[in-house]
Amino acid sequence: MRYVMTKRVLAAAAICAFTVAFSGCKKAAPGSEGQPATKYTQIDPATAATVSGTIHFAGKMPAPVQIDMAQDPACNLGSTNFSEQYVGKNGNLQNVFIYVKDGLGNKMYPAPSTPVVIDQKGCRYTPHVVGAMVGQPVRFTNSDPTMHNIHMIPTVSGNQTVDISQAPMGAPDMRVFAHPELMMPVRCNNHPWMQAFINVAANPFFAVSDENGHFEIKGVPPGTYTIVAVHEVLGEQTATVTVSAKQAAAQDFSFAAK
């Protein structure tokens, strides 16, 4: 009888092993047994507030510099390219990343499944500055008729280095970052003037200033927060903002050329 039972156990194990190989029986992830599921906080539209403002530039903004793209004829098929460190209208600054740094306590929010898209078009990365949440996919596309390169060297341990080529109008590439990081540079080894910046946030409360320097962070729960504005060259500005339920709070920032 023991021999018969042993054969049955071995047969069942073999069947499960075979099924695992073909996506049937699922093994639990190591260490996942008994671990509680993450409890996420959902944004409450009945109390959600908004923080908005304008990013000002003190003094005269440096003029954009035209980029020589003659090394690749395919890059000259579109519009003229200019440097993007200082851009904006009416003395206001575009491409500033604004986010809630402190004040949420131990609240954790689910990452959006919709990817943030960075396209390579006209031999430039578009947009120049993006924000994504930890765990949210970042999707790279190539709309150009030339080969591009996506090269990222994160400074935060645990965020993976990326250095890949992307064929002309080739298949997209998707990346996810595990830890918060500010102004992570993205460069193209084939076209050294191409540069973008990815900001990875721990929560969904962030924005990037538009061409008029305006930003808006929606869905913020009532409370007092440290808000930080970050520019790729000019550094950081910090402010404290208190919002009540359904309130629209204003907070401007001002940067000056170094």
N, C-alpha and C positions, 0 to 999 in steps of 0.2 A: 504493500500500500504506500509506504514512504517513497519507494522508487517511482510509482505512478504519479504521486503528488509532485515530486521533484520535476518530473518531465513536464507536467502541466505548467508549473511555475516558470520553467525555462522557456517553454513555448510562448507563454503570455509575454514574457520579457522580450523575446525575439520579435513578436508581433509589434509591441509598442516601440521598440528601437527602430524597426522598419518604418512604422508610421511617423515617428518623429522626423526621420530623414525626409519624408514627403509631406511635412506640415500637418500631421494629424495630431498625435499626443503632444501636448505642449509642456515643456519643462519650465518650472518656475525659475525666475532669475535668481542667481546666487544671493542669499541673504534677504530675499524678499518675503520669506515666510514669516507671517506674524507682524509685518510692518504695516502700520496704519496708512491709509491713503492720505495724500496731501489735502488739507482742507483749504480750498481757495475762497477768497472773498469776491463776491460779485458786486459790480458797480450798481448802486441803488439810484435809479433815475428820480426817485421822489425827493432825494436830499442832495444829489450831485451838484457841485458848484463848478465854476469856470474861472480860471486864471488867465488873463490875457494882457498884452502890452506891446510895446514897441522897443526895438533895439536901436538906439541912437548912436551915431558916430560923431565924436567931438572933433572939430577941426575939419580941414579939407581932406576928403577921402582920396587916397592915391589912385591915379588913373589906371585902368586895366592895360596890360601890355599885350600887344599882338604876338601870337605864337607862330614861329616859323615851322611849318609842317612839310617842307619840301622833301624830306627824306622818304616820304611815302606818298606817291601820287594819288592813291585812293583817298587820302585824308583831305585833299584839296577839292574833292567833288562837291562838298557841302559849303556851309557858310564859314566865314573867317572865325578863327578861334582866339580867345583872349584869356588871360590869367583870371583866376576866380577867387583869389585871396580876399580882395576887397570889392564887393559888388553890392548894389542897392540903389534906391532912389531917394531923392530929397533929403540927403544926409542921414538916411537910415540904413541899417546893415542887414544884408541877407546871409543865409547859411550859418546862423548861430543856433546851436542846439541848447534848448532849455528843458530842464527836467526837475522833478521833485526828488531831492536827495535824502531828506530826513523828515520824519513826522508821521509816517505810516505805521510805526511800531512793528509788530510781528505779522501784519497783514500780508498775505501772498495772493497774487492775482494770476489767473491762467494766461499763458502766452497765446496770442492770436495765431490761428492756423494760416491766415492769409499772408503770403510772403511780401516782404518789402523788395521792390524791383529796382535794380541798378542796370541801366542799359548803356551799351557802348555805341554811340552814334555820333558821326561827324568827328571821330577820333577824340571823343571826350566822354567821361563818365557822367551820366545824367540820372538822378540829381547829383550834385556835387557833395552834398551832406545829407545823410539819412539817419533816422533813428529806428531801432528795432528792439524788441524786448528779448531778454534771455529766453532761449527756446523757440523764438520765432524765426522761420526760415527767411534767408536773404537770397534772392534769385538774381543771377547775373545773366544778361542776354547780350548778344552781339548783333546789332542791326547793320553793321558795316560790311563792305565787300573786301575786308582785309583781316588778317590774323591779329588777334589781340591776346594780351596776357593779363591774368588776374593774380597779383602778387600782394599778399598781406602778411605782415609779421607782427602779430599781436604782442603786447608787452605784459599782458596778464596771463599768468600760468593757468593752463587748462583750456585756453582758446587756441584752436589749431591753426598753425601756419598753413597758408595756401599759396601755391605757385603753380598755376596751370595755364595752358594755352587754350584759346577758344577759336575755333575755325570761323572763317567768314560766314556770317548768318548761320552759325552752327547751333547745336543743341544747347539749351540753357544749363547752367550749373547752379546747384542749390547748396547753401551752407547754413549751419546753425551754430550759434555761439553759446557757451555754457556759463559764462561769467560776465558781469558788467565790465565795460571798458569804454573810455571816452576817446573820441577822435582817432580811431584805428585807421591808419592810412591804407589806401588801396592804390596800387600803381600798376602801370603797364610797362613791362621791360622792353617791349617793342617800340613804344612811343613814350619817351621819358617825361613829356609834359603832361601826360594824363594822370590825374590824381582825384581821388574821392576820399570821403571819410565816413566810417561807420561808427555810430554810437550805440552801444548795447546797454539798455537800461534794465534795472531790477524790477520795475513796475511799469504800468501802461501810461503813466502821466508824464508825457514829454511832447515836445513839438520842435519844429525847425522854422526859423523866421523866413518869411517870404521876401519878394523883391522890394516890398514897402517896409521891411523891417518888422512886420506884424507877426505875432504868434498867439496861439490860443490852445490852452490845455483844458480839455473837457473831462467831466466825470469825477472830479476830485471830491472826496468825501469831506464833510465839515472837519475843521481842525486847523492847527498851526504848522506851517511847513517851511523848510529851508529850500528855496528855489535857486538853482544855479544856471547861469548862462555861460556857454563855452564857445569860444571862437578858435579856429585852427591856428591863428597867429597871435591873437591878442590875449589869449588866456581866459581866465574865469572872472565872473562877477557873481556875488551872492546876495540874496535878499531873504527876509522873513515875511511870510504872507499868512494871514489868518482869514479863513473863509467860513461863512455860515451856510446853512442849508439853502440851496438854490441861489446862492449869491454869485454875482459876477464881480470878481475882484480884479483891480488893475495893478500891474507892476511893470514898470519900465526899467530898462538897463541902459547904461551908456559906456561905450568903449572909446579909447583914444589911441591914436597911432603911437607905437613905441619908437 
